[in-house]
Amino acid sequence: MTGVMRSRSARRVTGVDRFLTLIRVVMISVIIIGFLAFVAQQIDPDNPFARWRNPGARGLTGDQFKGLLISGLSQGSMYGLIALGYSMVYGVLGFINFAHGEVFMVGAMSGFITSDKLHAAGWWESNFLLSLTVVTLIAIVTSTFTAVVTERIAYRPLRNSPRLIPLITSIGVSFFIQNAVMGLLGPATKSYPKLPDWLGNQRLLDLRDVVFWLPPLLIFLLWVIQLMGKVVALRLGLPGAGRPREKDATTDGDGRFVAKLTKRLAAWFGISAPALQRLVSVWISLSLALSLVPKTIRTFQITGTKIMVVAVAAASMAGLWYLVERTKTGRAMRAVAEDKEIAALMGINVNRIIVVTFAVGGTMAGIGGILWGLLFRSVNHMTGFLPGIKAFTAAVVGGIGNMGGAMAGGLFLGSAESVAPMVLMEPLGIPGVSQLKDAVAFTVLVLVLLFRPAGLFGERLSQEDRA
């Protein structure tokens, strides 16, 4: 009897596997055919396949393709910022906070209210940078407060409940915040004030210069963040803040500046010195290779708003990396994510760390909300719904619980939904491809789940989830 049941179970599993294999083959075939049709269309827009499936087709110019990619990266940066909140909460509590998209929306709406008042007072035009700083701070405070209150009222009483209960609660919280904002501010779409001309103007950037200067700028930014953290620690009188740097005994006999600098940087980033040397070699090789590319190919036009979006997203990710990897609070967050009971036995205040996790996720959502409002200039009470779902998709694509994967998943998802409709779907003659961006985003999710269920960069689970 047992053998018969096992054989039936094996047949069922085999049937499911065959079906999934068929789905994989079909989806990959469609992608390959669409890409080949795009290449053929670029070579000859009047080729037989284009005449059959897409009469009157026109190939994409280089500037059009660059524009699509830049738009995708800027939008993906915001997906990544929201996805960080999903990954952080999942890593600590093990459930998906579907109300996080509404935290993002609250940040965007509070940014609109503040910017509108500043615009009415005449400060938005006369002192834009100061106004933008005030708007960003208020949006961050509002979204952080919303996230913390949500955790305290809705999730903490359900801390020891089955995971399905807080998951359903998060959906209810999402609907409550949506309707509360609609009741307070109305259902109409709100528009941010017009941005200054110097921010909206097109700028010509060289990809070689971007690749060459980006790593040093990120290292300098991380150094500034670390220095600011030490200054704050000294002001607050935290233990160990004024402790002098320990002398590196491994480089006493060497005395070479480059060797010492390499070891210090490698220890700072948490990698080995040979790995850092390989990364530097790749960086130099890529910079030299881009120098050989014609300037017409490696240069692109981008608005100042999109530059600001990508730069702020990169700076936010760098700050979050420093918080998680280089601070006492970050070590406590990682310990709680690994095992809450053991962390509590080690003297960590688990409730406090969970609140900090929600606060940091709310901060990232607030920054994303401001960037969304500045880039698209229109928000309403439903603004957080679809970006929130796509950010959850980005978190799964990158690897749930993996913060670097969440940011990379957001960039990948934004680029895919911007480029794929024109590169893979339009050559196949599919009508209305510009309206199918959402379908592309969720198709990416299906593909990742079919071929790599743990995400592109692997999921990071607690000890309980791994068991």
Sequence and secondary structure as in RCSB ss.txt:
>XXXX:A:sequence
MTGVMRSRSARRVTGVDRFLTLIRVVMISVIIIGFLAFVAQQIDPDNPFARWRNPGARGLTGDQFKGLLISGLSQ
GSMYGLIALGYSMVYGVLGFINFAHGEVFMVGAMSGFITSDKLHAAGWWESNFLLSLTVVTLIAIVTSTFTAVVT
ERIAYRPLRNSPRLIPLITSIGVSFFIQNAVMGLLGPATKSYPKLPDWLGNQRLLDLRDVVFWLPPLLIFLLWVI
QLMGKVVALRLGLPGAGRPREKDATTDGDGRFVAKLTKRLAAWFGISAPALQRLVSVWISLSLALSLVPKTIRTF
QITGTKIMVVAVAAASMAGLWYLVERTKTGRAMRAVAEDKEIAALMGINVNRIIVVTFAVGGTMAGIGGILWGLL
FRSVNHMTGFLPGIKAFTAAVVGGIGNMGGAMAGGLFLGSAESVAPMVLMEPLGIPGVSQLKDAVAFTVLVLVLL
FRPAGLFGERLSQEDRA
>XXXX:A:secstr
 HHHHHHHHHHHHHHHHHHHHHHHHHHHHHHHHHHHHHHHHHH TT HHHHHHSTT     HHHHHHHHHHHHHH
HHHHHHHHHHHHHHHHHHSS  TTHHHHHHHHHHHHHHHHHHHHHHTHHHHSHHHHHHHHHHHHHHHHHHHHHHH
IIIIIGGGTTS THHHHHHHHHHHHHHHHHHHHHH SS EE     HHHHSEEEEEHHHHHHHHHHHHHHHHHHH
HHHHHHHHHHHT TTTT      GGGTTT  HHHHHHHHHHHHHTS HHHHHHHHHHHHHHHHHHHHS HHHHEE
EEEHHHHHHHHHHHHHHHHHHHHHHHSHHHHHHHHHHH HHHHHHTT  HHHHHHHHHHHHHHHHHHHHHHHHHH
H EE TTTTHHHHHHHHHHHHHH TT HHHHHHHHHHHHHHHHHHIIIIIGGGT TTGGG HHHHHHHHHHHHHH
H TT SS     HHHH 
